[in-house]
Structure formats: structure tokens, C-alpha cells
Amino acid sequence: MKHSILLSAILLLTLPFFSNCSKNNPNTVIPNVYVDVQLNINEPSSFDLQPVGGWMYYNGGSNGLLVYRANLDEFKCYDRQSTYEVNNWCTVQVDSTGFTLIDTCSHSEFSIFDGTVSKGPATIPLKQYPTSFDGTYIRITNQ
């Protein structure tokens, strides 16, 4: 009797560790890296961000950043690391329409407006970093 109670207790205590294995699968999770970027929108290097709908690539994040101007006061920032088969280190690139991000390996498609998947095989949206804008500086940080 004591043996079965002890065995049951051990099973109940260890079960949560096994149920989280799929959630922590490194093949589906973008690595957490420190991001703290400040861009001056008036600098020549940020010229492409001045109009609404403008975008640019920037170093940082797990596999590069994509900064997109959603409206006059709001910017979006996505990690360029594709969420499909993360261990392949594939990036996303803006297509010729300027509305879609395409995974260079799987050809999955993501919306530039919110990072959601618009065409598989990817099923997880792009990793997005918080941004703030004071009229001159865009700040991108995850801290």
C-alpha cells in the first residue's frame, strides 16, 4: 500500500515536466535574445521608415529585425527568424508587394501588418518586439 502511494506521488510530481516537452521544443521557439535599439527616423539610414508603409531591415534579435511603419505614430518590429523549423535559421524577406514576408526556406508567408501566418507550412506568427515612438526616435526593446 505504501509503495503504491509513493509511486503515485512520484508520478504526479513528475508528470508536469513531461507534459511541457512539446512547448519547449527548440524547433518551434525563437530564442530569447536581448533587444534594445533606438533609431532616429530623420537619419539617412532610416529614410525608408519615414512614409507610412515603409520598412527596413536592421541588425539585432535572433536573426535580424524588420521594422515597419504601420501609421504615423506606430511601428511594428518582427524578428526575421522564421517560425517554421527554427533550427534551420531561415529568415523572412519582404516580397515585391511590400505586404507579405516570405520564409526563404519553406516559402511560408506572414503578414507585415501583424506577423500572422497567411500561408503555411508555418503555423506560428513571427516574434514581435515592443516599440515606442516619440516623433523622432523609434525604440525597440524586450526589456
PyMOL commands that set and color helices and strands:
alter all, ss='L'
color gray80, all
select helices_A, chain A and resi 2-19+44-49+86-88
alter helices_A, ss='H'
color red, helices_A
select strands_A, chain A and resi 36-40+55-58+65-71+74-79+92-94+100-103+109-111+117-119+128-129+131-133+137-141
alter strands_A, ss='S'
color yellow, strands_A
deselect
rebuild
show_as cartoon
